[in-house]
Amino acid sequence: MIEKLIIGLFGLGVMLLMTLGVAMIIGWPLMMLWNAIIPSVFVGVKAIGFWDAIGLIFIVRLLVPQTSTSSSK
């Protein structure tokens, strides 16, 4: 019983670390691009931080629907 709990907690920890890793891989380039381009193009727009970039990705995924490019016949 204890062994199953330990294995389950280990799996949960691994999943959490993988999720954070993917968030960092996606969020960091967005933050760098935003901070390099947007403040110089638009007057008054400030640079964003890492967690702001993650939030921006989340908002865009909510507002823009995912479309499928494959056509099934």
C-alpha positions in Angstrom: 0.0 0.0 0.0 2.8 2.4 1.0 4.7 1.4 -2.2 1.8 2.3 -4.4 1.5 5.7 -2.7 5.2 6.4 -3.2 5.1 5.4 -6.8 2.0 7.6 -7.4 3.7 10.6 -5.7 6.8 10.0 -7.8 4.8 10.0 -11.0 3.0 13.1 -9.9 6.3 14.8 -9.2 7.7 13.8 -12.6 4.5 15.1 -14.3 4.8 18.4 -12.5 8.4 18.8 -13.5 7.7 18.0 -17.1 4.8 20.6 -17.1 7.1 23.2 -15.7 9.8 22.3 -18.2 7.4 22.7 -21.2 6.1 26.0 -19.8 9.7 27.3 -19.6 10.5 26.1 -23.1 7.4 27.9 -24.5 7.4 30.9 -22.2 11.0 32.0 -22.4 11.1 32.6 -26.2 7.8 34.5 -26.1 9.1 36.7 -23.3 12.4 37.4 -25.2 10.6 38.1 -28.5 8.1 40.4 -26.8 10.7 42.3 -24.9 12.9 42.7 -28.1 10.1 43.8 -30.5 7.0 45.2 -28.9 8.3 48.0 -26.6 10.3 49.5 -29.5 7.4 49.3 -31.9 4.6 50.6 -29.7 5.2 53.6 -27.4 4.2 53.0 -23.8 4.2 49.2 -23.9 6.4 47.8 -21.1 8.6 44.7 -21.1 7.0 41.5 -19.7 8.3 38.9 -17.3 8.3 35.1 -17.5 5.0 34.5 -15.8 3.4 37.3 -17.9 4.5 35.4 -21.0 3.0 32.2 -19.6 -0.3 34.0 -18.9 -0.3 35.5 -22.4 0.1 32.0 -23.9 -2.8 30.8 -21.7 -5.1 33.7 -22.8 -4.3 33.2 -26.4 -5.0 29.5 -26.3 -8.4 30.3 -24.7 -9.4 33.0 -27.2 -8.0 31.4 -30.4 -9.5 28.0 -31.2 -7.2 25.3 -32.4 -7.9 24.3 -36.0 -7.1 21.0 -37.6 -5.1 21.2 -40.8 -5.7 17.6 -41.9 -8.7 16.7 -44.0 -10.4 13.3 -43.6 -12.4 11.8 -46.4 
